[in-house]
């Protein structure tokens, strides 16, 4: 992901300044220049696409996406900063065009791609499958026809395995051929696959349909589409997108079940990822059709947004943000963000020391949710003072504070009861903006945060080199 230079002043202005007056036992913390190479900004440098899927493999990242009528491209990157485009798959023999929503997974020593295309014989949308020996392809279709045909248009296939390794296909029954009570609706279905993924087992099961109030913004055309499933603590989290893809209201929700085929219950705080608007101006439009990938211990989601927020269309771009689960099992997305975000810590060789600290009342400050989305409100830490301590010193060189959405924050950070620095950020900061303190590598045994009045903080990170 290429660093958005226009966003750098936002990050630089968030730098804490040395405290003007300090106690007898304290000295100003000497701050250093923020290392730009640690950050990226949305949108990423993959444009004119939709429905992105990122696959980490062989020390690289491979991004697949909707991008044209004659097959699929792949964007390769070693660092999620610089991308090179290659051809991954030619046009499917059975398709006339509309190659959409490719997803790629390692499978039995090879790589499998699920994709959508329009069948030549009747112009109906279907899901296909292809395999390759390398993640970048070339992908070849072993069937020469769609993966299945249940007599209706189907799109957006995604793969999930249960705890025993049994594969399931989750897909959308497309609204183009599904009319319910005089409305065109896209519904999500699931079906078991054979171990070689080349055939279905049993009949498909209805999983979700657009029945929540936020999912009805598009009127007589309604969608549950773009599924992606995460398995966490023995449960299945089915993420999906609703509303018209070329509207700002296109957004991501999640439903939860104990089995890949349900029954699913939609999470109460949906949508988890939705448009951002400030003073009547849309900053982020239509975030949706997301997928997931892990880097070390961190989990990320790739999704698209409209390139032109004030004129939503099929012109979309890649965005990436962090995701996770709260202690109560509620899923969250730390996005959409516009301010500079940390690249994957594993790639940087960095560790966040806060989760290993004694946190006192600060547990919400170590759950990974930076709380830049309104749906994160219940998980914000509120207070005037908190501290973290370590029995064994940890080496750190950067502190990041993430104020909750729309919150101003001022205060002071004190390290080891010795070094202190003031910080400040107003309520108009860009979504996902962090207060950043960069300093020389220091052994830390205690971090204290003193705020000027009651403050709302989403997350704290103290970074240093890993072991």
Secondary structure by P-SEA (a helix, b strand, c coil): ccccccaaaaaaaaccccccccccccccccccccccccccccccccccccbbbbbbcccbbbbbcccccccbbbbbbccccbbbbbbcccccccccccccbbbbbbcccbbbbbbbbbbccccccbbbbbbbcccccccccccccccccccccccbbbbbbcccbbbbbbbbcccccccccccbbbbbbbbbbcccccccccbbbbcccccccccccccccccccbbbbbbcccbbbbbbccccccccccbbbbbbccccccccccccccccbbbbbccccccccccccccccccccbbbbbbcccccccccccbbbbbbbbbbbccccbbbbcccccccccccccccccccccccccccccccccccccccccccccccccccccccccccbbbbcbbbbbccccbbbbbbbbccccbbbbbbcccccccccccccccccccccbbbbbcccbbbbcbbbbbcccc
